[in-house]
């Protein structure tokens, strides 16, 4: 599994914004589809909320292939 760290510029970031900013979704629509298709896991649980607020310390996994640690 590919692992990376994403440095936050503010206290929180929306899940869809993270997927776009980290380069795993080209558009907001693509990011929404990833969430709807249950490809996103946040802190060990499948995440269905598109506007989930993420903070430093959260871990996001994408389709079991990528793990992003927020810092």
Residue frames as a rotation matrix with the C-alpha (Angstrom) as fourth column:
UNK 1
0.583 0.813 0.000 0.00
0.813 -0.583 0.000 0.00
0.000 0.000 -1.000 0.00
UNK 2
-0.270 -0.616 0.740 1.27
0.572 -0.721 -0.392 3.44
0.775 0.317 0.547 -0.93
UNK 3
0.386 0.353 -0.852 1.55
0.910 -0.295 0.290 5.77
-0.149 -0.888 -0.436 2.07
UNK 4
-0.379 -0.495 0.782 1.88
0.555 -0.798 -0.235 9.54
0.740 0.345 0.577 2.18
UNK 5
-0.327 0.227 -0.917 1.43
0.818 -0.418 -0.395 12.48
-0.473 -0.880 -0.049 4.51
UNK 6
0.002 0.410 0.912 -0.78
0.705 -0.648 0.290 15.44
0.709 0.642 -0.290 3.64
UNK 7
-0.778 -0.363 -0.514 0.05
0.620 -0.578 -0.530 18.71
-0.105 -0.731 0.675 5.43
UNK 8
0.302 0.951 0.060 -3.05
0.951 -0.305 0.054 20.72
0.070 0.041 -0.997 6.32
UNK 9
-0.621 -0.460 0.635 -3.01
0.462 -0.869 -0.177 24.48
0.633 0.183 0.752 5.81
UNK 10
-0.219 0.610 0.762 -5.96
-0.743 -0.610 0.274 25.00
0.632 -0.506 0.587 8.17
UNK 11
-0.484 0.051 0.873 -7.55
-0.786 0.412 -0.460 23.11
-0.383 -0.910 -0.160 11.07
UNK 12
0.010 0.594 0.804 -9.93
0.051 0.803 -0.594 21.07
-0.999 0.047 -0.023 8.87
UNK 13
-0.739 -0.091 -0.668 -10.45
-0.652 -0.156 0.742 19.96
-0.172 0.983 0.056 5.27
UNK 14
0.407 0.909 0.089 -13.49
-0.785 0.398 -0.474 18.35
-0.466 0.124 0.876 3.65
UNK 15
0.096 -0.316 0.944 -13.04
0.132 0.944 0.303 14.80
-0.987 0.095 0.132 2.40
UNK 16
0.762 0.242 0.600 -13.82
0.601 0.080 -0.796 15.80
-0.240 0.967 -0.085 -1.19
UNK 17
0.877 -0.480 -0.030 -11.32
-0.473 -0.850 -0.230 18.67
0.085 0.216 -0.973 -1.02
UNK 18
0.177 -0.839 0.514 -8.63
-0.577 0.334 0.745 16.31
-0.797 -0.429 -0.425 0.27
UNK 19
0.317 -0.015 0.948 -9.18
0.506 0.848 -0.155 13.83
-0.802 0.529 0.276 -2.56
UNK 20
0.913 0.034 0.406 -8.79
0.374 -0.461 -0.805 16.64
0.160 0.887 -0.433 -5.10
UNK 21
0.761 -0.635 0.137 -5.88
-0.649 -0.739 0.183 18.41
-0.015 -0.228 -0.974 -3.37
UNK 22
0.136 -0.718 0.683 -3.93
-0.408 0.588 0.698 15.16
-0.903 -0.373 -0.213 -2.95
UNK 23
-0.417 -0.330 -0.847 -4.42
-0.886 -0.063 0.460 14.41
-0.205 0.942 -0.266 -6.66
UNK 24
-0.888 0.098 0.450 -6.59
0.081 0.995 -0.057 11.29
-0.454 -0.014 -0.891 -6.36
UNK 25
0.156 0.925 0.346 -9.67
0.835 0.064 -0.547 12.89
-0.528 0.374 -0.762 -7.93
UNK 26
-0.708 -0.442 0.550 -9.52
0.694 -0.578 0.429 15.27
0.128 0.686 0.717 -10.87
UNK 27
-0.511 0.628 0.587 -12.92
-0.231 -0.758 0.610 16.82
0.828 0.176 0.532 -10.15
UNK 28
-0.627 0.395 0.672 -15.43
-0.756 -0.097 -0.647 17.11
-0.190 -0.914 0.359 -7.34
UNK 29
0.447 0.833 -0.325 -17.73
-0.891 0.449 -0.074 14.77
0.085 0.323 0.943 -9.27
UNK 30
0.122 -0.508 -0.853 -15.05
-0.249 0.816 -0.521 12.12
0.961 0.276 -0.027 -9.43
UNK 31
-0.855 -0.439 0.275 -14.43
-0.331 0.055 -0.942 12.48
0.398 -0.897 -0.193 -5.69
UNK 32
-0.174 0.886 0.430 -18.17
-0.956 -0.047 -0.288 12.11
-0.235 -0.461 0.855 -4.98
UNK 33
0.550 0.349 -0.759 -18.28
-0.623 0.777 -0.094 8.89
0.557 0.524 0.645 -6.99
UNK 34
-0.421 -0.788 -0.450 -15.35
-0.162 0.553 -0.817 7.50
0.893 -0.271 -0.360 -4.99
UNK 35
-0.827 0.177 0.534 -17.26
-0.555 -0.103 -0.826 8.15
-0.091 -0.979 0.183 -1.74
UNK 36
0.174 0.982 -0.078 -20.57
-0.973 0.159 -0.167 6.84
-0.152 0.105 0.983 -3.12
UNK 37
0.459 -0.072 -0.885 -18.87
-0.449 0.841 -0.302 3.64
0.766 0.536 0.354 -4.34
UNK 38
0.959 -0.028 0.281 -17.54
-0.262 0.283 0.923 3.11
-0.105 -0.959 0.265 -0.78
UNK 39
0.553 -0.831 -0.059 -13.89
0.463 0.366 -0.807 3.28
0.692 0.419 0.588 -1.86
UNK 40
-0.152 -0.592 0.792 -12.95
-0.338 -0.722 -0.604 5.63
0.929 -0.359 -0.090 1.00
UNK 41
0.459 0.179 -0.870 -12.13
0.706 0.521 0.480 4.51
0.539 -0.835 0.113 4.55
UNK 42
0.082 -0.395 0.915 -11.51
-0.395 -0.856 -0.333 7.10
0.915 -0.334 -0.226 7.28
UNK 43
-0.380 -0.362 0.851 -9.89
-0.916 0.020 -0.401 5.95
0.128 -0.932 -0.339 10.52
UNK 44
-0.956 -0.169 0.239 -10.77
-0.206 0.969 -0.135 2.33
-0.209 -0.178 -0.962 9.77
UNK 45
-0.228 0.946 0.232 -14.46
0.386 0.306 -0.870 2.79
-0.894 -0.109 -0.435 8.83
UNK 46
-0.475 0.165 0.864 -16.08
0.868 -0.075 0.492 3.15
0.145 0.984 -0.107 5.39
UNK 47
-0.626 0.174 -0.760 -17.00
0.215 -0.898 -0.383 6.82
-0.750 -0.404 0.524 4.99
UNK 48
-0.227 0.647 0.728 -20.20
0.974 0.167 0.155 7.81
-0.021 0.744 -0.668 3.18
UNK 49
0.657 0.438 -0.613 -20.26
0.485 -0.869 -0.101 11.51
-0.577 -0.231 -0.784 4.11
UNK 50
0.438 -0.462 0.771 -18.89
0.801 -0.188 -0.568 13.59
0.407 0.867 0.288 1.26
UNK 51
0.411 -0.221 0.884 -18.37
-0.180 -0.971 -0.159 16.67
0.894 -0.094 -0.439 3.43
UNK 52
0.774 -0.191 -0.604 -16.71
0.610 0.481 0.629 14.80
0.171 -0.856 0.488 6.31
UNK 53
0.755 -0.536 0.377 -14.41
-0.556 -0.829 -0.064 17.21
0.347 -0.161 -0.924 8.13
UNK 54
0.623 -0.649 -0.438 -10.90
0.619 0.750 -0.232 15.80
0.478 -0.127 0.869 8.49
UNK 55
0.881 -0.370 0.297 -8.29
-0.472 -0.736 0.485 16.97
0.039 -0.568 -0.822 10.99
UNK 56
-0.100 -0.985 -0.138 -4.63
-0.827 0.159 -0.539 16.33
0.553 0.061 -0.831 11.71
UNK 57
-0.614 -0.206 0.762 -4.19
-0.658 0.666 -0.351 12.74
-0.435 -0.717 -0.545 12.85
UNK 58
0.511 0.833 0.211 -6.95
-0.495 0.486 -0.721 11.31
-0.703 0.264 0.660 10.65
UNK 59
-0.709 -0.668 0.227 -6.04
-0.231 0.524 0.820 8.51
-0.666 0.529 -0.526 8.24
UNK 60
0.403 0.810 -0.426 -7.78
-0.697 -0.030 -0.717 8.17
-0.593 0.586 0.552 4.87
UNK 61
-0.580 -0.515 0.631 -7.49
0.031 0.760 0.649 5.02
-0.814 0.396 -0.425 2.76
UNK 62
0.066 0.539 -0.840 -8.45
-0.897 -0.336 -0.286 4.95
-0.436 0.772 0.462 -0.90
UNK 63
0.688 0.387 -0.613 -9.60
-0.669 0.665 -0.331 1.63
0.280 0.639 0.717 -2.36
UNK 64
0.909 -0.321 0.266 -7.13
0.077 0.756 0.650 -0.29
-0.410 -0.571 0.711 -0.18
UNK 65
0.558 -0.704 0.440 -4.26
0.757 0.215 -0.617 1.05
0.340 0.677 0.653 -2.27
UNK 66
-0.280 -0.610 0.741 -3.34
0.217 -0.792 -0.571 4.42
0.935 0.001 0.354 -0.77
UNK 67
0.378 0.328 -0.866 -3.11
0.921 -0.034 0.389 5.56
0.099 -0.944 -0.315 2.86
UNK 68
-0.088 -0.328 0.941 -2.99
0.231 -0.925 -0.301 9.30
0.969 0.191 0.157 3.57
UNK 69
-0.032 -0.023 -0.999 -2.01
0.999 -0.017 -0.031 10.50
-0.017 -1.000 0.024 7.04
UNK 70
0.561 0.276 0.780 -3.12
0.358 -0.931 0.072 14.06
0.746 0.239 -0.621 7.74
UNK 71
-0.169 -0.705 -0.689 -0.65
0.984 -0.081 -0.158 16.27
0.055 -0.705 0.707 9.57
